[in-house]
Amino acid sequence: MLLGSELRKYREARGLTRGEAGHYIRGSESKISRMELGRVGFKVRDVEDLLKLYGVTDKDRVQTMVKLARDSKKPGWWQEYGDALPNWFQVYVGLEEAATRIRVYEAQFVPGMLQTEDYARAVISAGRPISEELLEDRVAVRMRRQRHIEDDATGCKLWAIIDEAAVRRPVGGPDVMRGQLERLIKLSERRNITVQIVPFSVGAHAAEAGSFTILRYPDFGLSDIIYLEQLTGSMCLDRRSEIDAYTMAMERLSVIAEQPSNTKDILKGMIDDLE
């Protein structure tokens, strides 16, 4: 998806149709469409030919794109879970794994990257009925994803802005919530994780449309991706106007939310309320 979105932007900048691009690499319009949507593997030769067609000559940029094409052939750890994850979510996990900066606003639940196992199990099981095996596989994936921010070697930073409703909503009972709030306190003390709470007192705010995630790839020099999750699928936005709108919303949220230095005391107060 990451490589595909970049190729699409280069194609559109040159004013070329998918059909014209497909013809150039001895393919079809549908092949270009699948490549741009990240629904097909990438051949290095195709990527090099398309970059030539699109007028991309910067050597570092070409090398980055070719590396992404080669990496796309390597199976990700999440593919081991097969049917436990819908295809649209597998695409997101791949994008998340490559990101070095993750900014998330969550209105309903504690963000998945910060959830305890018990909390995650309660959230997942509250949705559509699934088998015990499928439930445990999805919980395992959520826990595995957290290594990306817990392993210092990845260099990934997470900034989570959470609506007060999300951390007050009783999920799984008092014991589960206590464990979850305690984990949030612990994680908020890490140097690479920032947690802010948006209090009820601010009223309506910049993210009235709901939760969203901004993924950033500064090491690759690629554009950000906005991820929006829906009940039966998801959307990944990468147009400049969309990125700017969501980035501005995140900046405004960070201003109206409580300062990160207050997070620990706020969460401790919520734990006391559970007593």
C-alpha positions as CSV (number, residue, x, y, z in Angstrom):
1,M,0.0,0.0,0.0
2,L,2.8,2.4,0.9
3,L,4.7,1.8,-2.4
4,G,1.4,1.8,-4.4
5,S,0.2,5.1,-3.1
6,E,3.6,6.7,-4.0
7,L,3.4,5.3,-7.5
8,R,-0.1,6.6,-7.9
9,K,0.9,10.1,-6.9
10,Y,3.8,10.1,-9.3
11,R,1.5,8.9,-12.1
12,E,-1.1,11.6,-11.4
13,A,1.6,14.3,-11.2
14,R,2.6,13.3,-14.8
15,G,-1.1,13.4,-15.9
16,L,-1.0,9.7,-17.1
17,T,-3.9,7.3,-16.9
18,R,-3.6,3.8,-15.4
19,G,-4.1,2.4,-18.9
20,E,-1.1,4.4,-20.3
21,A,1.1,3.3,-17.3
22,G,-0.1,-0.4,-17.8
23,H,0.8,-0.3,-21.5
24,Y,4.3,1.0,-20.7
25,I,5.1,-2.0,-18.5
26,R,3.4,-4.5,-20.8
27,G,0.5,-4.8,-18.4
28,S,-3.0,-3.6,-18.1
29,E,-5.0,-0.8,-16.4
30,S,-6.3,-3.3,-13.8
31,K,-2.7,-4.3,-13.0
32,I,-1.8,-0.7,-12.2
33,S,-4.9,-0.3,-10.1
34,R,-4.0,-3.4,-8.1
35,M,-0.4,-2.2,-7.6
36,E,-1.6,1.3,-6.4
37,L,-4.0,-0.3,-4.0
38,G,-1.4,-2.7,-2.6
39,R,-3.3,-5.8,-3.6
40,V,-0.5,-7.4,-5.7
41,G,3.2,-8.0,-5.3
42,F,5.7,-5.7,-7.0
43,K,8.3,-6.7,-9.5
44,V,11.4,-4.5,-9.3
45,R,11.5,-4.2,-13.1
46,D,8.0,-2.9,-13.1
47,V,8.7,-0.3,-10.4
48,E,11.9,0.8,-12.1
49,D,10.1,1.2,-15.5
50,L,7.2,3.1,-13.9
51,L,9.6,5.5,-12.1
52,K,11.3,6.1,-15.4
53,L,7.9,6.8,-17.1
54,Y,7.0,9.2,-14.3
55,G,10.2,11.1,-14.5
56,V,11.5,10.1,-11.1
57,T,15.3,10.4,-11.4
58,D,16.5,11.1,-7.9
59,K,18.8,8.2,-7.1
60,D,18.0,8.0,-3.4
61,R,14.2,8.1,-4.1
62,V,14.6,5.4,-6.7
63,Q,16.6,3.2,-4.4
64,T,14.0,3.6,-1.6
65,M,11.2,2.6,-4.0
66,V,13.1,-0.4,-5.3
67,K,13.8,-1.5,-1.7
68,L,10.1,-1.2,-0.9
69,A,9.4,-3.4,-3.9
70,R,11.8,-6.1,-2.7
71,D,10.5,-5.9,0.9
72,S,7.0,-6.3,-0.4
73,K,7.8,-9.9,-1.3
74,K,8.8,-10.8,2.2
75,P,5.9,-12.3,4.3
76,G,5.0,-10.2,7.3
77,W,4.6,-11.9,10.7
78,W,0.9,-11.0,10.7
79,Q,0.4,-13.3,7.7
80,E,0.9,-16.3,9.9
81,Y,-2.6,-15.6,11.4
82,G,-4.3,-16.1,8.0
83,D,-8.1,-15.8,8.2
84,A,-7.9,-14.4,11.7
85,L,-7.3,-11.0,10.1
86,P,-9.4,-9.5,7.3
87,N,-7.3,-8.5,4.2
88,W,-7.9,-4.8,4.8
89,F,-6.5,-4.9,8.3
90,Q,-3.4,-6.9,7.2
91,V,-2.7,-4.0,4.9
92,Y,-2.8,-1.6,7.8
93,V,-0.5,-3.8,10.0
94,G,2.1,-3.7,7.3
95,L,1.9,0.1,7.1
96,E,2.1,0.4,10.9
97,E,5.1,-1.9,11.0
98,A,7.0,0.4,8.6
99,A,6.1,3.7,10.4
100,T,8.5,5.5,12.6
101,R,6.0,8.0,14.0
102,I,2.4,7.1,14.9
103,R,-0.1,9.7,16.0
104,V,-3.5,8.4,17.0
105,Y,-6.7,10.0,18.3
106,E,-9.1,7.5,19.9
107,A,-12.7,8.4,20.9
108,Q,-14.1,5.1,22.0
109,F,-11.5,2.7,23.4
110,V,-7.9,2.8,24.6
111,P,-5.7,2.5,21.4
112,G,-4.9,-1.0,20.4
113,M,-1.2,-0.4,20.7
114,L,-1.7,0.4,24.4
115,Q,-4.2,-2.2,25.4
116,T,-3.7,-5.0,28.0
117,E,-4.4,-8.5,26.9
118,D,-7.6,-8.7,29.1
119,Y,-8.8,-5.3,27.8
120,A,-8.2,-6.3,24.2
121,R,-10.0,-9.6,24.7
122,A,-13.0,-7.8,26.2
123,V,-13.1,-5.3,23.3
124,I,-12.8,-7.9,20.5
125,S,-15.3,-10.3,22.1
126,A,-17.9,-7.4,22.4
127,G,-18.1,-7.2,18.6
128,R,-19.6,-9.8,16.3
129,P,-19.6,-13.3,17.7
130,I,-16.4,-15.3,16.8
131,S,-14.9,-18.6,17.8
132,E,-12.6,-18.8,20.8
133,E,-9.7,-19.7,18.5
134,L,-10.3,-16.6,16.3
135,L,-10.6,-14.4,19.4
136,E,-7.3,-15.6,20.8
137,D,-5.6,-15.1,17.4
138,R,-6.8,-11.6,17.2
139,V,-5.7,-10.8,20.7
140,A,-2.3,-12.3,19.9
141,V,-2.0,-10.1,16.9
142,R,-2.8,-7.0,18.9
143,M,-0.2,-7.9,21.5
144,R,2.4,-8.6,18.8
145,R,1.8,-5.2,17.2
146,Q,2.8,-3.6,20.5
147,R,6.4,-4.7,20.1
148,H,6.8,-2.0,17.5
149,I,6.7,0.7,20.2
150,E,8.1,-1.4,23.0
151,D,11.3,-2.4,21.2
152,D,13.8,0.5,21.3
153,A,15.5,-0.9,18.2
154,T,12.6,0.1,16.0
155,G,12.9,3.8,16.9
156,C,9.2,4.2,16.6
157,K,7.4,7.0,18.6
158,L,3.7,7.0,19.5
159,W,1.6,10.0,20.4
160,A,-1.8,9.0,21.6
161,I,-4.6,11.5,22.3
162,I,-7.5,9.7,24.0
163,D,-10.9,11.1,24.7
164,E,-11.9,10.9,28.4
165,A,-14.9,8.8,27.4
166,A,-12.6,6.1,26.1
167,V,-10.7,5.7,29.4
168,R,-13.8,5.9,31.5
169,R,-15.9,3.5,29.6
170,P,-16.1,0.3,31.7
171,V,-14.7,-2.4,29.5
172,G,-14.4,-5.9,31.0
173,G,-15.2,-4.9,34.6
174,P,-13.3,-3.0,37.3
175,D,-10.3,-5.3,37.5
176,V,-9.7,-5.2,33.8
177,M,-10.1,-1.4,33.7
178,R,-7.7,-1.0,36.7
179,G,-5.1,-3.1,34.9
180,Q,-5.6,-1.1,31.7
181,L,-5.3,2.3,33.4
182,E,-2.2,1.1,35.3
183,R,-0.6,0.0,32.0
184,L,-1.4,3.4,30.5
185,I,0.5,5.1,33.3
186,K,3.5,2.8,32.9
187,L,3.6,3.3,29.1
188,S,3.2,7.1,29.4
189,E,6.5,7.1,31.3
190,R,8.4,5.8,28.3
191,R,10.5,8.3,26.4
192,N,9.0,7.3,23.0
193,I,5.3,7.3,24.1
194,T,3.2,10.4,24.8
195,V,-0.3,10.1,26.1
196,Q,-2.8,13.0,26.5
197,I,-6.4,12.9,27.7
198,V,-9.1,15.1,26.2
199,P,-11.4,16.0,29.1
200,F,-15.2,16.2,28.9
201,S,-14.9,19.9,29.9
202,V,-13.6,21.0,26.5
203,G,-16.9,20.2,24.9
204,A,-17.0,19.8,21.1
205,H,-13.6,19.7,19.4
206,A,-11.7,19.2,16.2
207,A,-12.2,15.5,15.9
208,E,-15.9,15.3,15.9
209,A,-15.8,12.9,13.0
210,G,-14.2,10.2,15.1
211,S,-11.0,8.2,15.6
212,F,-8.0,8.4,13.2
213,T,-4.4,7.5,12.9
214,I,-1.5,9.3,11.2
215,L,1.4,7.2,10.1
216,R,4.7,8.8,9.2
217,Y,7.7,7.5,7.3
218,P,10.5,10.1,7.6
219,D,13.3,7.6,7.0
220,F,11.9,6.9,3.5
221,G,11.1,10.5,2.6
222,L,7.5,9.3,1.8
223,S,4.2,11.1,2.6
224,D,2.1,10.4,5.7
225,I,-0.9,8.1,5.5
226,I,-4.1,8.7,7.3
227,Y,-5.9,5.5,8.5
228,L,-9.6,5.4,9.2
229,E,-11.3,2.2,10.4
230,Q,-14.9,1.3,9.8
231,L,-17.1,-1.6,10.8
232,T,-16.4,-3.7,7.8
233,G,-13.3,-2.2,6.3
234,S,-10.9,0.8,6.4
235,M,-9.7,3.8,4.4
236,C,-6.1,4.9,3.8
237,L,-5.9,8.6,2.8
238,D,-2.7,10.0,1.3
239,R,-3.6,13.1,-0.6
240,R,-1.9,16.3,0.6
241,S,-5.2,18.1,1.4
242,E,-6.4,15.1,3.4
243,I,-3.1,14.8,5.3
244,D,-3.1,18.5,6.1
245,A,-6.7,18.4,7.4
246,Y,-6.1,15.5,9.8
247,T,-2.7,16.9,10.9
248,M,-4.3,20.2,11.7
249,A,-7.0,18.4,13.7
250,M,-4.4,16.4,15.6
251,E,-2.5,19.6,16.4
252,R,-5.7,21.3,17.7
253,L,-6.5,18.2,19.8
254,S,-3.0,18.3,21.4
255,V,-3.6,21.9,22.4
256,I,-7.0,21.4,24.1
257,A,-6.1,18.1,25.7
258,E,-4.5,18.0,29.1
259,Q,-0.7,18.3,29.1
260,P,1.2,15.0,29.0
261,S,2.7,15.8,32.4
262,N,-0.8,15.6,33.9
263,T,-1.7,12.2,32.4
264,K,-0.3,10.1,35.3
265,D,-2.4,12.0,37.9
266,I,-5.5,12.0,35.8
267,L,-5.3,8.2,35.3
268,K,-4.6,7.6,39.0
269,G,-7.7,9.6,39.8
270,M,-9.7,7.3,37.5
271,I,-8.3,4.3,39.2
272,D,-9.4,5.7,42.6
273,D,-12.9,6.1,41.1
274,L,-13.0,2.4,40.5
275,E,-12.6,1.6,44.2
